[in-house]
Amino acid sequence: MPEDWSRFNLDYFTKAALAGGICCSITHAGMCPIDVVKTRIQLDPVTYNKGLIGGIRQVIAAEGMGGLATGLAPTAIGYFVQGWFKFGGVEFFKIQFAKSLGEQSAWDNRNKIYLASAAFAEFIADVFLCPLEATRIRLVSEPTFAPSLPAAASRLVKEMGFVKGFYSGFGPMCFKQIPYTMAKFAVQGAAAEQLANSMGKNLADLTGATKMCVALGSGVIAGVAAAIISHPADTLLTKVNKAGAGGDGSIASRLANIAKEIGFVKLATVGLGARCVMIGTLTAGQFLLFDMVMDATGASKFHFHAPSH
């Protein structure tokens, strides 16, 4: 049956963006304690050298339970904004590509469409996320930096200027987030398709508990794959937002200094276990919540399908 493209209108894309904002905000906020520990391990591996559980205990011992919620406000707000543009953007771009190519060509090139759509959407999302992520990392690395999100943002701009304060990490953020999101959506799409096929069904025909289980399973697979691919850049992003890291030169020279100092092996492995747990869990949660919110709004999600099906 030919796709009814008329249903993919402003109402549909608004619902997709809202679902993306909600799913990213809730999951990232929920994973804030793990992210705090991951960030501390990356910033100070000498002190935080006891793994994820040991790191949680160290933060609680030093700062109390509240230490695990450091940066919660910029996390929740920043990832709502990012999720709005990321999930909404992926839906927008992949549907535009599919419409322009035609159903057969879109089906044949669906993995390339996932990759391109995710790259475009993530770049736009990062423009909006970067200032909040820079503020969050500063609050996590220096809990006494400011008492609130607005105060921390204001101090960053005052001390470092708008571009350096908010966008020092934009290059590594794109280097981290764009491959991460490309892997996330492409792997999830392929994994969900395979899981559905293993049950003898098409993705678009799944409902209820089966649909939710496929979303969870494919989300875990996608999250772990994306975490491994993007971890070196995640470490660089975390480091470059720490005051004085990499010297006082340009962003590129600071990043080069940090990478040289740490070495590739440590860039790729320090904090990776905690990040795989974090990203695998939150990615599964994101795709589950995205489908749930889309269903609740009455929107039927776009799926690639062979024209003969």
C-alpha angles and dihedrals in degrees: 000000000000117000116259098228093181091077091064096081136131091288091056095047092047090053090048091050092048091049089049093050093049096046095048095043095050096044097045092045090049091051093048095111092054091045091052091054093043090052092048091050090051094045098042112016091163093063098032098050102129101086130247099312093041090048091053090053091048093052092047092048092050102037109011126242089307089068089071089060095054109137094013095136097052089042094055095042097040095050093046087058092043093046090050092058097033102050093029090047095049090052091048097047098041091050092048090050092047093049093049095046098043126238099283095047091043090053092048092048100035095124091053089048091052091050096047094043092050092049094051094044094047094051090055091045092051092057088063098036100049098077092050093045091050089051092047094051092049091051092048094047093043110026091182093052093101139342096236146015096260091046092049092048091048093050092048091054093044095050102035107017128248099284099039094040098047105022106036087105098044095102096050090039090059090041088053104034102041097055088038093054093041090054092041097056098034094048093042092050093049093043093049090049092051093047091051092046090051087061092047093249140113119243092240091057097055118110141172121353093355091057092048093048091052090049091051097044095046090044093057092050092047094045096053092046092048093046093055093047095049102036099099091054091045089057091049091049091051093048098045092056091057112098112262096004113150095006130273102297130100121313091256093052092046091052091048091050092049093048091048092048095049101035127221097271093057091041089056099041113028107103092359095125092054090045094051090052091047099044095039091052098043094044091053089048092048096054091043093050092042091057091044094051092044089052091047091054091049094245117142108216120235115249129182112242138174109259091234091059 
